[in-house]
Amino acid sequence: MTKNASLYSATSLLIAKTRSRKIEMVHYQYSGNKHDVIAGIGLVNLLWHDLTSGHLEKLKIFN
C-alpha cells in the first residue's frame, strides 16, 4: 500500500424546500442561517485530492 499526501474537505448545507412538502427527500432540519427548523434537503459535499498525482474525487450525499 502506497501512502500519498492528500487533502480532505467536507462541507454541509441545507437546501430550503419550504414549499415542497410532497418531495420524499424533504425533512425538517435545523438551519443555521434561519436559526430555526425548516423543511429542506441536507447535502454533504466530500472532496479528496491526491497531491502526488493530482487526482480529485468528489462525493455528494443527500440526506
C-alpha positions, 0 to 999 in steps of 0.5 A: 500500500502506497501512502500519498499526501492528500487533502480532505474537505467536507462541507454541509448545507441545507437546501430550503424546500419550504414549499415542497412538502410532497418531495420524499427527500424533504425533512425538517432540519435545523438551519443555521442561517434561519436559526430555526427548523425548516423543511429542506434537503441536507447535502454533504459535499466530500472532496479528496485530492491526491497531491502526488498525482493530482487526482480529485474525487468528489462525493455528494450525499443527500440526506 
